[in-house]
Amino acid sequence: MSTTLALARREITGLFYSPIGYIVLAIYLLFVGLLFSLLVLQPGAIADPGPMFQWNHLILIFVVPFMTMSLFSEEYRSGRIETLRTSPITDFQLLMGKFLGAMGFYCVVIASSLIFILILSLFGRPDYMTVLTSYLGLVLMGLLMVSIGLFFSACTQHQILAAMSSCVTLVALGILFQAISYFLGSALGVSWAWLRTLRHVLRYLAIEPHMVNFSRGILDSQNIVFFLTGAGLFLFLTYVVLESRKWR
């Protein structure tokens, strides 16, 4: 456990010493600030930060890949992966250290948005239970996003390729599947059973419907299971990739 935490600490420190960490933080705060000013901080409106949290994934699907792209890719490129493999560190410890380090930085990024909750508290009385469930939803969503980024970083030594692959996957989960589901349901008004099934599958795989309940203060086990199983799947796939690289 101490080895895993040491690796996690190394990754968090590396992200804070890297310019990309501060760029990610600045872009996130800029986007969330726009959401806050356009959707929440309106004269006469209810002090409801829900819309700000509901649409957080639109920026996170672009910034998380740049947080995770170098986690394994840089180790491959620099040759440090061989040093790590000859040290008394298992692939599982390496994987969890990288994952926890990236999640630690991710939590710092989303925690920076607390400044907007403080501003809202000066002008109204937001439902703090809703705020709590919303942040829980962001953390759970982060587990999925970071695990996806970790997987693609483990697949290649090219950081840009890892970032683009992660971004395409997250765009599909965050925007494309929801758009196709809406198109099938509203624009076409389809009645075929297999298309209805496809629509339900795509809607379940989309991130936004799962974030809605969290942003409304509702804890639904289905949404929690979605993020946890998705993160578990991609962590398992990453472990398989690490194991398979030993034999190359």
N, C-alpha and C positions, 0 to 999 in steps of 0.2 A: 504493500500500500504506500509506503514511504517513497519507493522508487517511482510509482505512478504520479504521486503528488509533486515530486521533484521535477519530473518531466513536464507536468502541467504548469508549474511555476516558470519553467524555462520558456514555454511557449507564450504564456501571458506577457512575460518580460520582453520577449522578442517582438511581440506585436506592439507594445508600447514604445519600444526603441525604434520601430520601423515607421517611416513616413506614411505607409499605407494605413496604419492603424488610425492615425489622426485624420487622414483624408476620409476614411469610412465614417468616423465619428462626426466630422463636419457635415458630410453629405446627409447623414441620417438626421441630424438635428435640423438642418435646413428644410428637409422634406417634411418632417413631423411638425416643424414650426408653421409651414404653409398649411398643412391639414388643420392645425389648431386654430389658426387665424381665419381660415375660410369656412370651417365646419363647426367649430366649437365656440370660439370667443366672438359671439354676435350679440349686439344690443338687444335686450329683451328676451333672449333665448334661454332655455333651461341649461343649467350648468351640467351638461352631460358630455363627458370626454369619450363616450362610446365610439362615435365615428372616427375619432383620431386613432383609436386602437384597432378598429375593424379594418382600416385600410393600411395599417403599418406594413403588411406583407408586400405591398407594391414597391416599397423601397428596399426592404430586406432581401427580396429575391435577387436584387442586383448587387447589394453590398456584401452579403454573406459569402458569395463565391470568391471575392477578393480577399476576405479574411482567411479563407481556408485553402486557397490555391497553392500556397507554398509549404503546407504542413508536411507532406511527404515528397512533393515534387522537388523541393530544394534539397532534401536529403539525398534523393537519387542523383540530382545534377552534380552536387558537390562531392559525392562519394562517401558522405558521412553515414549513410545507411549501413555500409559494411562495418564501420566501427561500432555502431550501435548493436549490430547482430553478433559481433564477437564479444560484446560485453555481457554481463549477467542480467540481461533484460529480455523478457519474453515478448513475443509479438503482441500478446494481449496487453501487457503493461505498456508497451509503446503506443498501441492503439488508444487505450484509455487515457494515457497521459496527454496525447495530442488532442483527443476529444474534449477532455476536461479543461485543458488550456484554452481551446477555442471557445468553449461554452462560457468560461470565465470572462473572456474579453467581450463576448456577445452580451452577457448580462450587464457589463459595464456600459455598453453602448445603449441598450434599451433603458437602463436606469437613468441615463442622462435626460430622458424625456420627463423625469419627475419635475423638472423646472417648470414645465407647462401646467402640471397639476397644482403646483404651488401658486402660480399666477392665477389659475382658475379659482383657487380657494380664496383669493383676495376679493373676487367679484361675486362669488356665489357659494353654494354649499353642494359640492359634488357628492355623489353616493360613493363613499370610500370602499364599500364592499364590491361595487362594480369595478372600481379601479383595481382592487386586489385580484379579482378574477380575471381581469383583462391582462394584467401582468403575468398571471399564471399561464394564460393562453399564449402570451408572447414567448415565455420560457419553453413551453411544450413545443410550440412551433419552431423555436430555435433548435431543439433537439433534433428535429427532422431535417431542417435546413443544413445544420452543421454536419450531420452524419452524411448527407448527400455530398456536400463539398469535400468532406474527408475521403469519401469513396473515390471520387474522380481524381483527387490529388494523389491517391495511392495507385491509380491506373497509369500515370504518365509522369515523365520527368519535366515536361513542358508546362510551366505555370499558367500561361495564357490559355492553352488547350484545356487544362483542368478547370480554369475559371469559366470559360465559355461553355463547356459541357455541363457544369453545375448550373450555370445561368439558364441554359436552354431547358434543362429538366425542371428547374424551379418556376420558370415562366409557364411551362406546360401545367404544372400543378397549381400555380397561383393565378393564371389568367386564362390560358387556352382552354383547359377542360371546362371551366365555368362558362366561358363564352360559347363553346360548342353545345353545352348542356342547355343554355338559355336559347340558343338558336333552334335546337331541336324541339324545345318545348313551346316557345312562343311564336317564332317566325314561321315554322312549318306547320305547327299544330298537328304533329304526326299522331297516328293512332295504331301503328304497327307495334306489336308486342316487343319484338326484338329491338326496335328503336327506343321504345320506352325503357327497356332494360339497360340499353347503352347509355341513355340519358341519366338514369339513376346511378350507374357505375361511375360515369364521368363526374357527376355532381359529388359523389362520395369522395373521389380522389382529389377534388379541388380543395384548396386550402381555405378560401374565403368563407364558405358555408360553415366550416368548423370554428372559425374565429368569431362569427356573429354571436353565438350564444355566450362566449366568454365576455365579449364587449357589452353584453346586456346583463351581466351578472349571473348568468345561468351556468351551472356546472353539469354537463351531460357526459356520462361515462363513454358514450359512443365517440365523442370528440377527443377525450383523453386517450382512449384506446387507439384511435387513428394515429395520433402523433407518436405515441410510444411504440406501437408496432412498426410504424414506418421507420422510426429511428433505429429500432432493433434490427430491422431487415438490412438497412444500409451499413450498419456497423458490422453485422455478420458478413456481408459481402466484402467489406473492406478487409476483414480478417482473412477471408479466403484469398483475396488478392495478395496480401502480405505473405501468406503461407506459400502460395504458388510461385512467387518470385524467388523463393529460396532454391528452387530447382531449375532456374534458368541459367 
